[in-house]
């Protein structure tokens, strides 16, 4: 159910991209207390991106999940930002995170909805 999408203007090797996907998948499962078998993580590197008018390293992250704990988005933001900053060597003030609480009937998997 949880899906985390990371877009960055950083140039990363395929191995580094997979390392990041695995790491952030485990982190997301832990933070949300959901089985990692339901987590999908995507990383798009070398995306054309500016922030504050510069092309310094930056990232845009989307976290979508059913029953996203809206009262914990501050904690989620802190932990995800710290993780992404460390993995991708991006200053935390150059990372935006968008949270989205998906409705069960609007989230499909395995030919059905949740």
Buried (B, 14 or more C-beta within 10 A) or exposed (E): BBBBBBBBBBEBEEEBBEBBBEBBBBBBBEBBEBEBEBBBBBBBBEEEBEBEEEEEBBBBBBBBBBBBBEEBBEEBBEBBBEBBBEBBEBEEEBBEBEBEEBEEEEBEEEEEEB
